[in-house]
Amino acid sequence: MFTILQGLLGLAVMILLAWAISEGRSRVRPRVIVAGLLCQFGLAAVLLKFPGASQLFEPLNALVRALQQATAAGSAFVFGFVGGGAAPYAVTSPPNGFVLAFQALPLVLVISALSALLFHWRVLPVIVRGFSWLLRKTFGIGGAVGFASAANVFVGMTEAPLLIRPYLSGMSRSELFAVMVTGMATIAGTVMVLYATLLEGSIPDPVRHLLIASLISAPASLLIAHVMIPPEREAAARQPSALPEEERLRYHSAMDAVTRGTLDGLQLWLNIIAMLLVLVALVHLANLGLAWIPEIAGAPLTLERLLGWAMAPIVWLTGIPWAESITAGALMGVKTVLNEFIAYIRLAGLPEGALSERSRLIMTYSLCGFANIGSLGILIGGLGVLAPERRGEIVDLGLRSLYAGTLATLMTGAVVGLVI
């Protein structure tokens, strides 16, 4: 009973935190808040509790395993034993033979190429249109906003706005903000499978939970975006949900889609490697500086401990027991200050007993979003190129979108904590 009250309190507090800095509190429509909560709870109940729902994801799990095996074959062929192939010597410590950049991260290249091919074959756009229809009917948003919000569940936060590029300049401030927040509150399919690979053994069916997390976070992001920047007038579904005609010709052939998708994935692969190297180094440097401070509570002061203390109250509101809130808060802090990739690595590496199985699941959902400082720069840069005439407004909305995206994923964690 207490955990139910804890989760409900968390949802109320997160909505109030968004309302506290709203640009138009009198224009906030209760209907949108109710619709967002019902949509979240409905999706969570159906996908997590409906009998037989887990079987629906079995083909997806089989696909992930096939992609992992295919990527391993390609990595071993290109990189040899460094990429997971047979070692030319006796391996005395197999765990130390795992090389993240050449064994796990190449999956990004394969997923990026496959995503481009599925877009060229019109498979992904059909799925996106279906989810877009649901969001537009539920929230009464415009077609372009609904399409971008749905696309963010499957592609990146810069690729989704690219699909509605002709409409960005004419969007209202509220609509533009909704697109930005949805990008912050979800993750791309290119990294979803990668994160699922990292979490195997830490939670059951990780790819299933990550996909559900992105699905649930889409209505949460629209709810929070509406509360923070409500529209000046009733949003009219005046924009078509279909892809603009010029975007349909983005790829000239299947081979062109594979080639360009691979090159896009290469850029993402290099960005991940570079950011991981620099961010881990900066965290270590910060901890070396904090080591000069005397120990607190019998342990050295670290960046992780500081983040844990700062974020403990907010993760407690998602349903995490207070005894585990420092550990969970540190994960949320790492995700916000650094990125969700490092946070998921930390979650997968937690010792047995650090978090209960329920808490691990809640944190998997709470961490599932691009809302971090590094992604903020990518979002502002990408949207600034797509809509240069609105660059100033995009920059102005940047920190608000980071704040809103974080609240949205925390709401998703709270909803899941109430449902499971």
N, C-alpha and C positions, 0 to 999 in steps of 0.2 A: 504493500500500500504506500509506504514512504517513497519507494522508487518512482511510483506513478506520479505522486505529488511533486517530486523532485524534477521529473521530466517536464511536467506541465508548467511548473514555475520557470524552468529554463526557456521554454518556448515563449512564454509571456515576457520574460526579461529581454530576450533577444529582439522581439518585436518592439518593445519599449526603447531599447537602445537605438534602434533604427529611427523610431518616431522622435526621439530626443533631438536629433539633428536634421529633422525633416525640413524641406524648403517650403512646404505648404501643408501644415497639419490639418487645416480645415478641409482640404481637398482629398484627404485619404478616404477611400471608400471601404467600409467594413466588408462589403461583398467580396472584394479582392482578397482580403485577409482570410475570410472564411473559405473561399474557393481554393486558395493556396494550401491551407492546412488540410482541407478535405482531400485535395489531390495528392498531397504528400502521404497522408495516412492511408488513402486508398491504394496507391501504388505499393507502399510498403507492405500492407496487409496481403494484397494479392500475390506479390512476388516473393514474400518471405513466409507466409503462413498458409496460402491456398494449397490444398492437397494436390500433389502432382506438379506444383510449380517448379520444384527443383529439377524434375525430369526434363522440363523445357530447356534447361541450360546444359544438359548433357552433351548435345551436339556442339555447343560453344566450348565446353571443356575439351572435347575431342579435337576441335579445331585448334585450340591453344596448344595442345600437346603436339599436334602435327606441325604447327608453325615453329615450335621449339626444336623439334627434330630436324626440320628442314633448315632452320637457321644454323643449328649445330653442324650440319653437314657442310653448309657453305663456309662457316667460320673455320672449320677444321681444314677444308681444302685450301682456303686463302692464307690462313695464319698458322697452319700446322698445329703442333702441340700447344702453342700459346693460345690458340683458338679452341682448344678442347680436343684436339686430335691425340693420337697415341704418342706418348713421350718416348724419346730416344734413350732414356735412362730410367733406372729404378726410382720410383717416386716414394719417398719415405714419409711425406706429409701431404696427402692428397688435398686437404682443405686449402693449403697454401698455394696449390697449383691453379686455383681459380683466379682468372684475370678478368675483372669486370668489363673493361673496355673492349675486349676481344671475344668474350664468351657470352655475356648477357646483353650488352648494348647493341650488338649488330641486329638484334630483333627489331629495332627501330627502323632499320633500312628495309627489311622485308615487309613490315606492316605499312610503311609509307608507300612503297611501290604497289602493294595489294590494294590499299585504300584508293589510290589514284585510278587503278584499273576498275575497281568497283564503281567509282564515280563515272568513269567513261562508259561503262556498260549500263548505267542508269539504275543500278541496284541500290546503292546508298541513298540517292535522292528520293526514291520511293518510300523508304523507311523514314527518312527525315520528314517528308510531307505528311505522313500519317501522324507522327508525333506533333508536328506543327499544327495540324488541324485540332488536336486535342487541346493544346495550349491556347490557341486563338478562341476556341469555343468556351474554355474555362475562364480565361482572364479578359476576354474582349479586346485583345491587343491587335495591332495591325498585322497584315500578312507578312511583311518583311521582318518585323520583330519576332513574330512567331517562328518564321523559317530559320532565322539566325539562332534563336534560342534552342530550337530542336537540333540544328546542325552542330551546335557546340557540344552536344552529348557525344558526337561521333568524330568530330574533327577538332582542330586546334582553335584557340581564341582569336587568331589572326586569319585563319582560313575561312571560318564561318562568316565574318563580316565581308570577306572577299566575294562570297556568293550573293550578297545583296548590295554590292558596291554602288550601283546606280541610285539606290534609295537613301544612302547615308546622308547626303547633303540636305535632303528634304525632311529628315526626321526631326521630331520635336526633341527638346532637351530630355524629357522623360524617356522617350523611346531609345535615344542614343545611350542613355545611362543603363537602361534595361539590357541592351546588347552587351555592354561592357561588364556588367555584374554577372550575367550568365556565363560569360567567358571565364571570369574569375572563379566561379563556383563549381565548374565542371573540369574534367580532364579529357584530353584527346585520345582517340582510339589508338594512336601510334604509341602512346606510353602506357595505356591501360593494360595491355598484355604484358608489357615489361614489368609493371608493378605487381601484377598477378604472379609472375614468375618469382619475384623477390619474396612474396608473402606465402608461397607454398610451404606448408608445414607449420605456419604460424596461425592461420585461420583456415577453416574448411572452405573449399570452392572459392578461392579468392577472386577469380575473374567474374564469377556470378555477382559477388558482393560489390565489386568495383563498378560494374555496369549498372546495377541497381542504384548505387550511390549517385552516379551521374544523372540517372533518370529522375530520382527524387529531388536532387538539388536544383534541377531546372525550374520547377514551380516555386521552390523556396527562394530562388534568386529573383524571380519576377515579383514575388510577394514583398521581399525586402526592398527591391528597387522602387516599387510603387509607393511604399511607405516613406522612403527617404526623399524621392522626387516624384510626387504624384503628377499626373498630366493636368494641363491647364483646362482641358475639356475632355469630354468622353472620347476615348480612342475609337476611331473608325477603322474597320477592316478594309481600308481603301487600297491596300497594296497587295498585289498578287502573291500567292505563296509559292508559285513556281519559280524555277531558276530563270533569271534573265536570259534571253536568247543568246547573247554574246558569250555567256559563261558556259552554255552547252557545248560550244565549240572550243573549249579550253584545251582539250587534247585532240590531236588530228587522227590518232589511231591508237590501238591497244599498245603497240610497242612504244609510241610516244608517251603514253600514260605511264608505262612501267619505267621508262628512262627518266622522265621528269620527276616522277614520284621517288625514284631512287636518289636522284640528286637533291631533292628537298629533304629526304631522310638523312642524307650525308651531312647536310648543314646542321640538322637537329642533333645527329650523333656527335659531331664535333663540338657543338655548343654544350651538350650535356657533359662531355668529358672535360672541357675547359672549365665550366662552372663548378663541377664537382671538385676538381683539383684546387681551384682558387678558394672556394667556400670552406672546404675542409681545412685548408691551410690557414685561413683567417680565423676559424674557430679555434684551432690549435694555438695560434698566436694570441688570441684573446685569453685563452686559458693560461698561457704562460705569464701574461700580465697579471691575471687575477691570483696567480700562485704567490705573488708578493704579499697578498692580504692574509692575515692570520686565519687559521682554520675556524670554521663556524659549525657548531654542533658536531665536532669531532671529525669533520671531513673538509678537504680543500674546497674553496669557492671556485665554481666553474660556470661557464656561460649556460650550460644545461640546467644547473641548479637555479640560477637566477630566473631563467625563462620558466622553469617549473613553478617557482613561487608566484611569478606574475600571472601565469595562465591557469593556475590551479582552480580558482573560484569559477572561471567560465567553463572549464571542462567538467567540473562537478555538476554544473547545471544541465549537462547532457545526460546525466545518469551515472557518472563514474563515482564509485565510493570515495569518500574523503581520504581514506588511507592510501588510495592509489592515485589521487589527484595530482600530486607533485610529479610523479613519473609521467602521467598522461599530459600534464601541463607542459612539461619539457618537450614532449613530442610536438605539441601544438605550437609552441614557441619556435622550435627549430623549423617547422613547416612555414611559419609566417615570415621569419627573419631570413631563412635560407631558402629551402624549397621542399616540396612534398616528397621528392625522390629521396633525399637524405633522411627525412622523417620516417619514410617507410623502411629504409635500411635499418634505422634505429629500432623501429617497432619489431621487425623480423629478428633482430639480434638481442632483444630483451631476454634476460635469464628467466628460467621457469619460475613462476610465482610472482613476478614483478607486476603483472596485470592478469586479472582473471580472464577467462575465455570471453565472457560478456563484455568486459572493458576493452579487450583487444578488438572485438567486432565494432563497438561504438567508435573507437578511435580510427578504425579503418575507414568508416564513413565520414567522420569529422575531418580527416586529413585529405579527403578525396576532392581536391580542387586546386586551381592554379593561383589562388590568392596568396601571393608572396611578393616581396619587394622586387625581385628579379623579373618576375612575370609582368609586373606593373610597367617596367620599362619596355618590355616587348610589346605589350598591349598598346601603350601610348605611341610607340614608334610605328607599329603596324597600322593602326587606325589613322595616325597622322599622315601617312602616305596615301591611304585610300580616300581620305576626306581632308585634304590640306587646308581647305577654307574654314574648317572647324577645329583646327589643331589647338587653338587656345582654349576652347571649351572642353576638348578631350583631356588636355593637361589639367584643367580645373577640376574635372570629375575623377581624375585618376585615383587619388587617395581615398575618396569616397567609395569608389568601386572596390578597392582593396578591403576596406572596412565592411562593406556590404557583402562581398563574396565570402569573407570569413564568417560573418553571422549566418549566412545561408547554409554553409557546410556544417556549422555547429547545430543549426536547427535540424538538419538531416540526421546528425548523430543522435540528437534528442528524440526524434521521431522513431528511429530504429530502436533506441533504448526502451521506448514505451511499447513497441510492437513485439520484440523478441521475447 
